[in-house]
Amino acid sequence: MTELAKLTIEKARDGLRKKTFSSAELTSSCLNAIQQAKELNAFVHDTPEIAIKQATDADKALSQGDASPMCGIPIGIKDLFCTKGVASQAASNILQGFKPEYESTITQKLWDSGAVMLGKLNMDEFAMGSSNETSGYGGVQNPWKRKNDDTVLVPGGSSGGSSAAVAARIAMGATGTDTGGSIRQPAAFTGITGIKPTYGRCSRWGIVAFASSLDQAGPMARTVEDCAIM
């Protein structure tokens, strides 16, 4: 089952509905993959207990035959999104220890749809950067390397943890935010797909602001169809 983490959201969605595998198996595969890719420093707050509980609930919903396309899909959440009871630091030591008592609108909609939270993802501090080297957690490594060259490459930013996690096949999708390119640029750096939706299409409530007149949340995944599903 270790290969399950490499599936696209589309393939995972179809497999879950055909009962080829369960969300619990899919989630366990991703959790194992995360542990094997710690050197990337993409995930900064792991939430395996939450993930397993959400996956179990998703499998119940799927067994009843009335579930959304995201039901049972394991994803990562950029550390800029407030997640109830889970550290939300915007990659800054200023917010170390902050655990919100509320959920951002974006993440609440994802959980309502049955999506599974694997953990929180690294980023540039307060989204101010384009290489993910300004993070209070330390930098993120791009999972891709140049041919015959072991030089560590950056994954872009500010959503560098999101892009690295998706590209490394340790999360099937991830949330990102884009003010001046922070979804689109890291997606390009890591060979995945990222979409900055039309401003206002996705709520900014519960997202730590950088420039409110430009900030926009959006999906990051391996394909255009996966982003559309998110």
Stockholm file with secondary structure:
# STOCKHOLM 1.0

chainA/1-230         MTELAKLTIEKARDGLRKKTFSSAELTSSCLNAIQQAKELNAFVHDTPEIAIKQATDADKALSQGDASPMCGIPIGIKDLFCTKGVASQAASNILQGFKPEYESTITQKLWDSGAVMLGKLNMDEFAMGSSNETSGYGGVQNPWKRKNDDTVLVPGGSSGGSSAAVAARIAMGATGTDTGGSIRQPAAFTGITGIKPTYGRCSRWGIVAFASSLDQAGPMARTVEDCAIM
#=GR chainA/1-230 SS CGGGGGSCHHHHHHHHHTTSSCHHHHHHHHHHHHHHTGGGCCEEEECHHHHHHHHHHHHHHHHTTCCCTTTTCEEEEETTBCBTTBCCCTTCGGGTTCCCSSCCHHHHHHHHTTCEEEEEECCSGGGCCSSSCSCTTCCCCCSCCCTTCCCCCCCCSSSHHHHHHHHTTSCSEEEEEESSSTTHHHHHHHTCEECCCCTTSSCCTTBCCSCTTTCEEEEEESSHHHHHHC
#=GC SS_cons         CGGGGGSCHHHHHHHHHTTSSCHHHHHHHHHHHHHHTGGGCCEEEECHHHHHHHHHHHHHHHHTTCCCTTTTCEEEEETTBCBTTBCCCTTCGGGTTCCCSSCCHHHHHHHHTTCEEEEEECCSGGGCCSSSCSCTTCCCCCSCCCTTCCCCCCCCSSSHHHHHHHHTTSCSEEEEEESSSTTHHHHHHHTCEECCCCTTSSCCTTBCCSCTTTCEEEEEESSHHHHHHC
//
